[in-house]
Amino acid sequence: MSGRTGTRLGDAMSYLFMLVMFVFFAGPLTYLLSMAMRDKREIYRGAARYIPNNPTIDNFITVLNNSYFPIYLWNGLKLAALSGLGVLIVALPAAYAFSRFQFRGKGLSMMGLLLFQMISPLVIMVPLYRYMNRLGLLDTHFAVVMVYIALGVPLATWLLKSTVDGIPRSLDEAAMIDGCNRFSVFWRIVLPLSAPGIASVFIITVIAGWSQFLVPFLLLTKNDLMPIGVGIFNFRGMQTDSSIQLLAAACLIAVVPAIVAFLSLQRLILGAMTSGAVKG
């Protein structure tokens, strides 16, 4: 009886914790929605009411009709998608090598990837700017994508290695007996069976690229090259104090796609992050 009571108490505490976390993260978003649905007069009066008196979607229409905002959205999507593709091109062979081959310094190399992931981009911003300036790559999407790839490869390699670890080595051996070389095994056996993990890593990388601010803010100055995060920052500079509702609408438009993508595909993402964790 006491065991059952303890289980119920534990469940109640778990639900309470999840509720607190939901309020903590959803509260600012709902307030942002409240600000985005107010008109200019209500913002100007500084009304602290949570629910607007006269809710409107005119702010969203105004933002989307701005000549630069669709460009910001397209640039953000392009940079995020290209970085996701680039990360897969680099991380997939690395993950396969770490999973299937035994070589000196393998554990140290994996640890080095993890340590690199822990370094804040702030540490390398100044030398990165000078390096890209000498190469003549400032104000180019190529430079931004390359940095995105460098930042995303360590985590992607770890996640994809776990996915490849879950594929039995006997399939590789059977394919090689049938005449396949290592590349054929990788291309015909490992990649198809790793599809769920590959998709989830791509999604994680795209979401991370969509949310980036510091790298494009440092490397891009032309308005027609900026992604959504930096675009909103500059959009703020073009607005007056009475246009806070437009900024709130712009922020919501920018953040909602990433949230929807994560919530819709969370099982796929969590499956890739936990694959290979339990092996029978």
ChimeraX commands (.cxc) that place a marker at each C-alpha (Angstrom):
marker #1 position 0.00,0.00,0.00 radius 0.5
marker #1 position 2.79,2.39,0.90 radius 0.5
marker #1 position 4.55,1.53,-2.35 radius 0.5
marker #1 position 1.46,2.43,-4.38 radius 0.5
marker #1 position 1.09,5.69,-2.47 radius 0.5
marker #1 position 4.71,6.52,-3.14 radius 0.5
marker #1 position 4.23,5.83,-6.86 radius 0.5
marker #1 position 1.18,8.12,-6.99 radius 0.5
marker #1 position 3.07,10.84,-5.15 radius 0.5
marker #1 position 5.96,10.50,-7.57 radius 0.5
marker #1 position 3.59,10.76,-10.55 radius 0.5
marker #1 position 1.92,13.82,-9.04 radius 0.5
marker #1 position 5.29,15.50,-8.52 radius 0.5
marker #1 position 6.29,14.68,-12.09 radius 0.5
marker #1 position 3.10,16.23,-13.48 radius 0.5
marker #1 position 3.56,19.26,-11.23 radius 0.5
marker #1 position 7.12,19.72,-12.46 radius 0.5
marker #1 position 6.00,19.46,-16.10 radius 0.5
marker #1 position 3.24,21.98,-15.45 radius 0.5
marker #1 position 5.69,24.43,-13.91 radius 0.5
marker #1 position 8.06,24.00,-16.88 radius 0.5
marker #1 position 5.21,24.50,-19.32 radius 0.5
marker #1 position 4.16,27.74,-17.63 radius 0.5
marker #1 position 7.78,28.88,-17.46 radius 0.5
marker #1 position 8.37,28.43,-21.21 radius 0.5
marker #1 position 4.88,29.05,-22.57 radius 0.5
marker #1 position 4.21,32.16,-20.46 radius 0.5
marker #1 position 6.51,34.50,-22.43 radius 0.5
marker #1 position 5.17,33.16,-25.73 radius 0.5
marker #1 position 1.56,33.74,-24.76 radius 0.5
marker #1 position 2.40,37.27,-23.58 radius 0.5
marker #1 position 4.19,37.86,-26.89 radius 0.5
marker #1 position 1.02,36.73,-28.65 radius 0.5
marker #1 position -0.97,39.13,-26.50 radius 0.5
marker #1 position 1.32,42.01,-27.50 radius 0.5
marker #1 position 1.16,41.02,-31.18 radius 0.5
marker #1 position -2.65,41.15,-31.18 radius 0.5
marker #1 position -2.96,44.65,-29.73 radius 0.5
marker #1 position -3.45,47.80,-31.75 radius 0.5
marker #1 position -1.17,50.82,-31.59 radius 0.5
marker #1 position -3.42,52.80,-29.26 radius 0.5
marker #1 position -3.48,50.06,-26.64 radius 0.5
marker #1 position 0.31,49.73,-26.81 radius 0.5
marker #1 position 0.72,53.50,-26.58 radius 0.5
marker #1 position -1.45,53.65,-23.45 radius 0.5
marker #1 position 0.76,51.00,-21.87 radius 0.5
marker #1 position -2.15,48.78,-20.94 radius 0.5
marker #1 position -1.03,45.87,-18.78 radius 0.5
marker #1 position -4.11,43.78,-19.59 radius 0.5
marker #1 position -3.10,40.23,-20.57 radius 0.5
marker #1 position -6.00,39.78,-23.03 radius 0.5
marker #1 position -6.26,42.65,-25.56 radius 0.5
marker #1 position -9.45,44.71,-25.62 radius 0.5
marker #1 position -9.75,44.45,-29.40 radius 0.5
marker #1 position -7.65,41.52,-30.68 radius 0.5
marker #1 position -6.41,41.99,-34.24 radius 0.5
marker #1 position -4.18,40.18,-36.74 radius 0.5
marker #1 position -3.35,43.38,-38.61 radius 0.5
marker #1 position 0.14,43.40,-37.11 radius 0.5
marker #1 position 0.95,40.02,-38.67 radius 0.5
marker #1 position -0.36,41.23,-42.04 radius 0.5
marker #1 position 1.73,44.40,-41.79 radius 0.5
marker #1 position 4.89,42.45,-40.98 radius 0.5
marker #1 position 4.39,39.95,-43.80 radius 0.5
marker #1 position 3.73,42.79,-46.24 radius 0.5
marker #1 position 7.05,44.39,-45.35 radius 0.5
marker #1 position 9.30,44.15,-48.41 radius 0.5
marker #1 position 12.27,42.75,-46.49 radius 0.5
marker #1 position 10.54,40.28,-44.19 radius 0.5
marker #1 position 9.95,37.53,-46.80 radius 0.5
marker #1 position 13.64,37.90,-47.76 radius 0.5
marker #1 position 14.64,37.38,-44.12 radius 0.5
marker #1 position 12.46,34.26,-43.95 radius 0.5
marker #1 position 13.91,32.85,-47.18 radius 0.5
marker #1 position 17.49,33.56,-46.11 radius 0.5
marker #1 position 16.92,31.91,-42.75 radius 0.5
marker #1 position 15.40,28.81,-44.37 radius 0.5
marker #1 position 18.15,28.61,-47.00 radius 0.5
marker #1 position 21.00,28.93,-44.50 radius 0.5
marker #1 position 19.41,26.42,-42.12 radius 0.5
marker #1 position 18.70,23.85,-44.85 radius 0.5
marker #1 position 22.14,24.14,-46.45 radius 0.5
marker #1 position 23.83,23.83,-43.07 radius 0.5
marker #1 position 21.75,20.73,-42.27 radius 0.5
marker #1 position 22.76,19.14,-45.58 radius 0.5
marker #1 position 26.41,20.08,-45.08 radius 0.5
marker #1 position 26.46,18.68,-41.55 radius 0.5
marker #1 position 25.11,15.34,-42.80 radius 0.5
marker #1 position 27.71,15.18,-45.60 radius 0.5
marker #1 position 30.53,15.61,-43.07 radius 0.5
marker #1 position 29.09,13.80,-40.03 radius 0.5
marker #1 position 27.75,10.64,-41.69 radius 0.5
marker #1 position 31.12,9.25,-42.87 radius 0.5
marker #1 position 32.71,10.30,-39.58 radius 0.5
marker #1 position 30.00,8.54,-37.57 radius 0.5
marker #1 position 30.38,5.38,-39.69 radius 0.5
marker #1 position 34.15,5.40,-39.20 radius 0.5
marker #1 position 33.87,5.90,-35.43 radius 0.5
marker #1 position 31.28,3.13,-35.21 radius 0.5
marker #1 position 32.88,0.46,-37.40 radius 0.5
marker #1 position 36.65,1.02,-37.34 radius 0.5
marker #1 position 39.15,0.55,-34.54 radius 0.5
marker #1 position 42.09,2.95,-34.63 radius 0.5
marker #1 position 44.53,4.59,-32.25 radius 0.5
marker #1 position 43.11,7.67,-30.53 radius 0.5
marker #1 position 39.49,6.85,-31.34 radius 0.5
marker #1 position 38.22,7.59,-27.83 radius 0.5
marker #1 position 40.32,10.75,-27.63 radius 0.5
marker #1 position 38.96,11.94,-30.97 radius 0.5
marker #1 position 35.39,11.41,-29.83 radius 0.5
marker #1 position 36.11,13.28,-26.63 radius 0.5
marker #1 position 37.70,16.08,-28.65 radius 0.5
marker #1 position 34.49,16.43,-30.66 radius 0.5
marker #1 position 32.52,16.70,-27.45 radius 0.5
marker #1 position 34.88,19.29,-26.02 radius 0.5
marker #1 position 34.67,21.32,-29.23 radius 0.5
marker #1 position 30.88,21.31,-28.91 radius 0.5
marker #1 position 31.21,22.80,-25.43 radius 0.5
marker #1 position 33.18,25.84,-26.65 radius 0.5
marker #1 position 31.02,28.95,-26.88 radius 0.5
marker #1 position 30.98,30.62,-30.31 radius 0.5
marker #1 position 31.71,33.89,-28.49 radius 0.5
marker #1 position 35.27,32.68,-27.94 radius 0.5
marker #1 position 36.06,32.47,-31.64 radius 0.5
marker #1 position 34.09,35.43,-33.00 radius 0.5
marker #1 position 36.96,37.92,-33.28 radius 0.5
marker #1 position 39.48,35.57,-34.96 radius 0.5
marker #1 position 36.65,34.18,-37.11 radius 0.5
marker #1 position 35.78,37.65,-38.37 radius 0.5
marker #1 position 39.41,38.44,-39.18 radius 0.5
marker #1 position 39.86,35.07,-40.90 radius 0.5
marker #1 position 36.76,35.49,-43.08 radius 0.5
marker #1 position 37.78,39.08,-43.85 radius 0.5
marker #1 position 41.19,37.96,-45.14 radius 0.5
marker #1 position 39.53,35.31,-47.29 radius 0.5
marker #1 position 37.13,37.89,-48.70 radius 0.5
marker #1 position 34.12,35.90,-47.50 radius 0.5
marker #1 position 32.37,38.56,-45.45 radius 0.5
marker #1 position 28.82,39.26,-46.61 radius 0.5
marker #1 position 28.47,35.83,-48.20 radius 0.5
marker #1 position 26.11,33.01,-47.30 radius 0.5
marker #1 position 28.95,30.56,-48.00 radius 0.5
marker #1 position 30.89,31.78,-44.96 radius 0.5
marker #1 position 27.83,31.58,-42.70 radius 0.5
marker #1 position 26.97,28.06,-43.85 radius 0.5
marker #1 position 30.54,26.86,-43.30 radius 0.5
marker #1 position 30.49,28.15,-39.72 radius 0.5
marker #1 position 27.06,26.57,-39.13 radius 0.5
marker #1 position 28.45,23.25,-40.37 radius 0.5
marker #1 position 31.51,23.50,-38.12 radius 0.5
marker #1 position 29.28,24.18,-35.11 radius 0.5
marker #1 position 26.84,21.38,-35.93 radius 0.5
marker #1 position 29.15,18.51,-36.91 radius 0.5
marker #1 position 30.28,17.43,-33.38 radius 0.5
marker #1 position 26.79,16.83,-31.99 radius 0.5
marker #1 position 25.59,15.31,-35.27 radius 0.5
marker #1 position 28.53,12.89,-35.30 radius 0.5
marker #1 position 27.74,11.67,-31.79 radius 0.5
marker #1 position 24.05,11.20,-32.56 radius 0.5
marker #1 position 24.68,9.46,-35.87 radius 0.5
marker #1 position 27.29,7.19,-34.32 radius 0.5
marker #1 position 24.66,5.99,-31.86 radius 0.5
marker #1 position 22.33,5.30,-34.80 radius 0.5
marker #1 position 24.99,3.34,-36.70 radius 0.5
marker #1 position 25.91,1.43,-33.54 radius 0.5
marker #1 position 22.35,0.10,-33.49 radius 0.5
marker #1 position 22.78,-1.53,-36.92 radius 0.5
marker #1 position 24.15,-5.10,-36.55 radius 0.5
marker #1 position 27.67,-5.57,-37.88 radius 0.5
marker #1 position 26.56,-8.90,-39.31 radius 0.5
marker #1 position 24.75,-7.00,-42.08 radius 0.5
marker #1 position 28.02,-5.33,-43.06 radius 0.5
marker #1 position 29.82,-8.67,-43.06 radius 0.5
marker #1 position 27.11,-10.38,-45.12 radius 0.5
marker #1 position 27.21,-7.57,-47.70 radius 0.5
marker #1 position 31.01,-7.75,-47.94 radius 0.5
marker #1 position 30.84,-11.52,-48.43 radius 0.5
marker #1 position 28.48,-10.83,-51.35 radius 0.5
marker #1 position 31.11,-8.58,-52.93 radius 0.5
marker #1 position 30.38,-5.12,-51.55 radius 0.5
marker #1 position 33.26,-2.86,-50.61 radius 0.5
marker #1 position 33.18,-0.50,-47.62 radius 0.5
marker #1 position 31.61,2.36,-49.55 radius 0.5
marker #1 position 28.90,0.10,-50.96 radius 0.5
marker #1 position 28.10,-1.17,-47.46 radius 0.5
marker #1 position 27.89,2.41,-46.22 radius 0.5
marker #1 position 25.75,3.56,-49.16 radius 0.5
marker #1 position 23.46,0.56,-49.63 radius 0.5
marker #1 position 23.13,-0.84,-46.10 radius 0.5
marker #1 position 23.98,1.72,-43.43 radius 0.5
marker #1 position 22.40,4.84,-44.94 radius 0.5
marker #1 position 18.94,3.33,-45.62 radius 0.5
marker #1 position 18.77,1.74,-42.17 radius 0.5
marker #1 position 19.91,5.00,-40.57 radius 0.5
marker #1 position 17.19,7.06,-42.29 radius 0.5
marker #1 position 15.20,7.91,-39.11 radius 0.5
marker #1 position 18.36,9.04,-37.31 radius 0.5
marker #1 position 19.53,11.00,-40.34 radius 0.5
marker #1 position 16.17,12.75,-40.62 radius 0.5
marker #1 position 16.13,13.69,-36.94 radius 0.5
marker #1 position 19.71,15.01,-37.01 radius 0.5
marker #1 position 18.84,17.06,-40.08 radius 0.5
marker #1 position 15.82,18.51,-38.27 radius 0.5
marker #1 position 17.87,19.34,-35.16 radius 0.5
marker #1 position 20.52,21.02,-37.28 radius 0.5
marker #1 position 17.98,23.01,-39.28 radius 0.5
marker #1 position 16.26,24.22,-36.11 radius 0.5
marker #1 position 19.65,25.25,-34.66 radius 0.5
marker #1 position 20.54,27.08,-37.88 radius 0.5
marker #1 position 17.16,28.81,-37.98 radius 0.5
marker #1 position 17.72,30.07,-34.42 radius 0.5
marker #1 position 21.27,31.36,-35.03 radius 0.5
marker #1 position 21.90,35.03,-34.39 radius 0.5
marker #1 position 25.53,35.66,-33.47 radius 0.5
marker #1 position 27.23,34.19,-36.55 radius 0.5
marker #1 position 25.16,35.95,-39.24 radius 0.5
marker #1 position 25.14,39.15,-37.17 radius 0.5
marker #1 position 28.94,39.13,-37.24 radius 0.5
marker #1 position 29.52,38.05,-40.85 radius 0.5
marker #1 position 26.65,39.75,-42.70 radius 0.5
marker #1 position 25.95,43.46,-43.09 radius 0.5
marker #1 position 23.82,43.62,-46.23 radius 0.5
marker #1 position 20.11,43.69,-45.53 radius 0.5
marker #1 position 19.18,41.37,-48.38 radius 0.5
marker #1 position 21.51,38.63,-47.05 radius 0.5
marker #1 position 20.35,38.54,-43.43 radius 0.5
marker #1 position 18.36,35.64,-41.95 radius 0.5
marker #1 position 15.28,36.06,-39.83 radius 0.5
marker #1 position 17.01,36.43,-36.44 radius 0.5
marker #1 position 19.27,39.30,-37.50 radius 0.5
marker #1 position 16.51,40.71,-39.70 radius 0.5
marker #1 position 14.19,41.14,-36.73 radius 0.5
marker #1 position 16.99,42.87,-34.82 radius 0.5
marker #1 position 17.37,45.36,-37.66 radius 0.5
marker #1 position 13.60,45.51,-38.10 radius 0.5
marker #1 position 13.46,46.75,-34.52 radius 0.5
marker #1 position 15.76,49.63,-35.42 radius 0.5
marker #1 position 13.40,50.71,-38.20 radius 0.5
marker #1 position 10.39,50.91,-35.86 radius 0.5
marker #1 position 9.29,53.50,-33.33 radius 0.5
marker #1 position 8.41,52.98,-29.70 radius 0.5
marker #1 position 4.74,52.74,-30.67 radius 0.5
marker #1 position 5.44,49.76,-32.98 radius 0.5
marker #1 position 6.22,47.18,-30.31 radius 0.5
marker #1 position 3.20,45.18,-31.47 radius 0.5
marker #1 position 4.84,44.77,-34.90 radius 0.5
marker #1 position 8.04,43.47,-33.33 radius 0.5
marker #1 position 6.06,40.99,-31.25 radius 0.5
marker #1 position 4.31,39.75,-34.38 radius 0.5
marker #1 position 7.65,39.44,-36.21 radius 0.5
marker #1 position 9.17,37.46,-33.34 radius 0.5
marker #1 position 6.21,35.07,-33.27 radius 0.5
marker #1 position 6.40,34.47,-37.00 radius 0.5
marker #1 position 10.10,33.67,-36.60 radius 0.5
marker #1 position 9.83,31.33,-33.61 radius 0.5
marker #1 position 6.64,29.42,-34.38 radius 0.5
marker #1 position 8.04,27.31,-37.28 radius 0.5
marker #1 position 10.83,25.90,-35.08 radius 0.5
marker #1 position 8.42,25.11,-32.24 radius 0.5
marker #1 position 5.91,23.45,-34.56 radius 0.5
marker #1 position 8.64,21.40,-36.24 radius 0.5
marker #1 position 10.00,20.18,-32.91 radius 0.5
marker #1 position 6.60,19.33,-31.44 radius 0.5
marker #1 position 5.51,17.53,-34.61 radius 0.5
marker #1 position 8.70,15.48,-34.90 radius 0.5
marker #1 position 9.70,15.14,-31.26 radius 0.5
marker #1 position 9.39,11.34,-31.24 radius 0.5
marker #1 position 11.71,11.08,-34.23 radius 0.5
marker #1 position 14.20,13.47,-32.66 radius 0.5
marker #1 position 14.17,11.78,-29.25 radius 0.5
marker #1 position 14.46,8.38,-30.93 radius 0.5
marker #1 position 17.69,9.45,-32.64 radius 0.5
marker #1 position 19.08,10.96,-29.44 radius 0.5
marker #1 position 18.44,7.75,-27.48 radius 0.5
marker #1 position 19.22,5.19,-30.21 radius 0.5
marker #1 position 22.11,3.00,-29.26 radius 0.5
marker #1 position 21.74,3.92,-25.58 radius 0.5
marker #1 position 20.30,0.50,-24.72 radius 0.5
marker #1 position 21.71,-2.51,-26.50 radius 0.5
marker #1 position 20.61,-6.07,-25.85 radius 0.5
marker link #1:1,2 radius 0.2
marker link #1:2,3 radius 0.2
marker link #1:3,4 radius 0.2
marker link #1:4,5 radius 0.2
marker link #1:5,6 radius 0.2
marker link #1:6,7 radius 0.2
marker link #1:7,8 radius 0.2
marker link #1:8,9 radius 0.2
marker link #1:9,10 radius 0.2
marker link #1:10,11 radius 0.2
marker link #1:11,12 radius 0.2
marker link #1:12,13 radius 0.2
marker link #1:13,14 radius 0.2
marker link #1:14,15 radius 0.2
marker link #1:15,16 radius 0.2
marker link #1:16,17 radius 0.2
marker link #1:17,18 radius 0.2
marker link #1:18,19 radius 0.2
marker link #1:19,20 radius 0.2
marker link #1:20,21 radius 0.2
marker link #1:21,22 radius 0.2
marker link #1:22,23 radius 0.2
marker link #1:23,24 radius 0.2
marker link #1:24,25 radius 0.2
marker link #1:25,26 radius 0.2
marker link #1:26,27 radius 0.2
marker link #1:27,28 radius 0.2
marker link #1:28,29 radius 0.2
marker link #1:29,30 radius 0.2
marker link #1:30,31 radius 0.2
marker link #1:31,32 radius 0.2
marker link #1:32,33 radius 0.2
marker link #1:33,34 radius 0.2
marker link #1:34,35 radius 0.2
marker link #1:35,36 radius 0.2
marker link #1:36,37 radius 0.2
marker link #1:37,38 radius 0.2
marker link #1:38,39 radius 0.2
marker link #1:39,40 radius 0.2
marker link #1:40,41 radius 0.2
marker link #1:41,42 radius 0.2
marker link #1:42,43 radius 0.2
marker link #1:43,44 radius 0.2
marker link #1:44,45 radius 0.2
marker link #1:45,46 radius 0.2
marker link #1:46,47 radius 0.2
marker link #1:47,48 radius 0.2
marker link #1:48,49 radius 0.2
marker link #1:49,50 radius 0.2
marker link #1:50,51 radius 0.2
marker link #1:51,52 radius 0.2
marker link #1:52,53 radius 0.2
marker link #1:53,54 radius 0.2
marker link #1:54,55 radius 0.2
marker link #1:55,56 radius 0.2
marker link #1:56,57 radius 0.2
marker link #1:57,58 radius 0.2
marker link #1:58,59 radius 0.2
marker link #1:59,60 radius 0.2
marker link #1:60,61 radius 0.2
marker link #1:61,62 radius 0.2
marker link #1:62,63 radius 0.2
marker link #1:63,64 radius 0.2
marker link #1:64,65 radius 0.2
marker link #1:65,66 radius 0.2
marker link #1:66,67 radius 0.2
marker link #1:67,68 radius 0.2
marker link #1:68,69 radius 0.2
marker link #1:69,70 radius 0.2
marker link #1:70,71 radius 0.2
marker link #1:71,72 radius 0.2
marker link #1:72,73 radius 0.2
marker link #1:73,74 radius 0.2
marker link #1:74,75 radius 0.2
marker link #1:75,76 radius 0.2
marker link #1:76,77 radius 0.2
marker link #1:77,78 radius 0.2
marker link #1:78,79 radius 0.2
marker link #1:79,80 radius 0.2
marker link #1:80,81 radius 0.2
marker link #1:81,82 radius 0.2
marker link #1:82,83 radius 0.2
marker link #1:83,84 radius 0.2
marker link #1:84,85 radius 0.2
marker link #1:85,86 radius 0.2
marker link #1:86,87 radius 0.2
marker link #1:87,88 radius 0.2
marker link #1:88,89 radius 0.2
marker link #1:89,90 radius 0.2
marker link #1:90,91 radius 0.2
marker link #1:91,92 radius 0.2
marker link #1:92,93 radius 0.2
marker link #1:93,94 radius 0.2
marker link #1:94,95 radius 0.2
marker link #1:95,96 radius 0.2
marker link #1:96,97 radius 0.2
marker link #1:97,98 radius 0.2
marker link #1:98,99 radius 0.2
marker link #1:99,100 radius 0.2
marker link #1:100,101 radius 0.2
marker link #1:101,102 radius 0.2
marker link #1:102,103 radius 0.2
marker link #1:103,104 radius 0.2
marker link #1:104,105 radius 0.2
marker link #1:105,106 radius 0.2
marker link #1:106,107 radius 0.2
marker link #1:107,108 radius 0.2
marker link #1:108,109 radius 0.2
marker link #1:109,110 radius 0.2
marker link #1:110,111 radius 0.2
marker link #1:111,112 radius 0.2
marker link #1:112,113 radius 0.2
marker link #1:113,114 radius 0.2
marker link #1:114,115 radius 0.2
marker link #1:115,116 radius 0.2
marker link #1:116,117 radius 0.2
marker link #1:117,118 radius 0.2
marker link #1:118,119 radius 0.2
marker link #1:119,120 radius 0.2
marker link #1:120,121 radius 0.2
marker link #1:121,122 radius 0.2
marker link #1:122,123 radius 0.2
marker link #1:123,124 radius 0.2
marker link #1:124,125 radius 0.2
marker link #1:125,126 radius 0.2
marker link #1:126,127 radius 0.2
marker link #1:127,128 radius 0.2
marker link #1:128,129 radius 0.2
marker link #1:129,130 radius 0.2
marker link #1:130,131 radius 0.2
marker link #1:131,132 radius 0.2
marker link #1:132,133 radius 0.2
marker link #1:133,134 radius 0.2
marker link #1:134,135 radius 0.2
marker link #1:135,136 radius 0.2
marker link #1:136,137 radius 0.2
marker link #1:137,138 radius 0.2
marker link #1:138,139 radius 0.2
marker link #1:139,140 radius 0.2
marker link #1:140,141 radius 0.2
marker link #1:141,142 radius 0.2
marker link #1:142,143 radius 0.2
marker link #1:143,144 radius 0.2
marker link #1:144,145 radius 0.2
marker link #1:145,146 radius 0.2
marker link #1:146,147 radius 0.2
marker link #1:147,148 radius 0.2
marker link #1:148,149 radius 0.2
marker link #1:149,150 radius 0.2
marker link #1:150,151 radius 0.2
marker link #1:151,152 radius 0.2
marker link #1:152,153 radius 0.2
marker link #1:153,154 radius 0.2
marker link #1:154,155 radius 0.2
marker link #1:155,156 radius 0.2
marker link #1:156,157 radius 0.2
marker link #1:157,158 radius 0.2
marker link #1:158,159 radius 0.2
marker link #1:159,160 radius 0.2
marker link #1:160,161 radius 0.2
marker link #1:161,162 radius 0.2
marker link #1:162,163 radius 0.2
marker link #1:163,164 radius 0.2
marker link #1:164,165 radius 0.2
marker link #1:165,166 radius 0.2
marker link #1:166,167 radius 0.2
marker link #1:167,168 radius 0.2
marker link #1:168,169 radius 0.2
marker link #1:169,170 radius 0.2
marker link #1:170,171 radius 0.2
marker link #1:171,172 radius 0.2
marker link #1:172,173 radius 0.2
marker link #1:173,174 radius 0.2
marker link #1:174,175 radius 0.2
marker link #1:175,176 radius 0.2
marker link #1:176,177 radius 0.2
marker link #1:177,178 radius 0.2
marker link #1:178,179 radius 0.2
marker link #1:179,180 radius 0.2
marker link #1:180,181 radius 0.2
marker link #1:181,182 radius 0.2
marker link #1:182,183 radius 0.2
marker link #1:183,184 radius 0.2
marker link #1:184,185 radius 0.2
marker link #1:185,186 radius 0.2
marker link #1:186,187 radius 0.2
marker link #1:187,188 radius 0.2
marker link #1:188,189 radius 0.2
marker link #1:189,190 radius 0.2
marker link #1:190,191 radius 0.2
marker link #1:191,192 radius 0.2
marker link #1:192,193 radius 0.2
marker link #1:193,194 radius 0.2
marker link #1:194,195 radius 0.2
marker link #1:195,196 radius 0.2
marker link #1:196,197 radius 0.2
marker link #1:197,198 radius 0.2
marker link #1:198,199 radius 0.2
marker link #1:199,200 radius 0.2
marker link #1:200,201 radius 0.2
marker link #1:201,202 radius 0.2
marker link #1:202,203 radius 0.2
marker link #1:203,204 radius 0.2
marker link #1:204,205 radius 0.2
marker link #1:205,206 radius 0.2
marker link #1:206,207 radius 0.2
marker link #1:207,208 radius 0.2
marker link #1:208,209 radius 0.2
marker link #1:209,210 radius 0.2
marker link #1:210,211 radius 0.2
marker link #1:211,212 radius 0.2
marker link #1:212,213 radius 0.2
marker link #1:213,214 radius 0.2
marker link #1:214,215 radius 0.2
marker link #1:215,216 radius 0.2
marker link #1:216,217 radius 0.2
marker link #1:217,218 radius 0.2
marker link #1:218,219 radius 0.2
marker link #1:219,220 radius 0.2
marker link #1:220,221 radius 0.2
marker link #1:221,222 radius 0.2
marker link #1:222,223 radius 0.2
marker link #1:223,224 radius 0.2
marker link #1:224,225 radius 0.2
marker link #1:225,226 radius 0.2
marker link #1:226,227 radius 0.2
marker link #1:227,228 radius 0.2
marker link #1:228,229 radius 0.2
marker link #1:229,230 radius 0.2
marker link #1:230,231 radius 0.2
marker link #1:231,232 radius 0.2
marker link #1:232,233 radius 0.2
marker link #1:233,234 radius 0.2
marker link #1:234,235 radius 0.2
marker link #1:235,236 radius 0.2
marker link #1:236,237 radius 0.2
marker link #1:237,238 radius 0.2
marker link #1:238,239 radius 0.2
marker link #1:239,240 radius 0.2
marker link #1:240,241 radius 0.2
marker link #1:241,242 radius 0.2
marker link #1:242,243 radius 0.2
marker link #1:243,244 radius 0.2
marker link #1:244,245 radius 0.2
marker link #1:245,246 radius 0.2
marker link #1:246,247 radius 0.2
marker link #1:247,248 radius 0.2
marker link #1:248,249 radius 0.2
marker link #1:249,250 radius 0.2
marker link #1:250,251 radius 0.2
marker link #1:251,252 radius 0.2
marker link #1:252,253 radius 0.2
marker link #1:253,254 radius 0.2
marker link #1:254,255 radius 0.2
marker link #1:255,256 radius 0.2
marker link #1:256,257 radius 0.2
marker link #1:257,258 radius 0.2
marker link #1:258,259 radius 0.2
marker link #1:259,260 radius 0.2
marker link #1:260,261 radius 0.2
marker link #1:261,262 radius 0.2
marker link #1:262,263 radius 0.2
marker link #1:263,264 radius 0.2
marker link #1:264,265 radius 0.2
marker link #1:265,266 radius 0.2
marker link #1:266,267 radius 0.2
marker link #1:267,268 radius 0.2
marker link #1:268,269 radius 0.2
marker link #1:269,270 radius 0.2
marker link #1:270,271 radius 0.2
marker link #1:271,272 radius 0.2
marker link #1:272,273 radius 0.2
marker link #1:273,274 radius 0.2
marker link #1:274,275 radius 0.2
marker link #1:275,276 radius 0.2
marker link #1:276,277 radius 0.2
marker link #1:277,278 radius 0.2
marker link #1:278,279 radius 0.2
marker link #1:279,280 radius 0.2
view
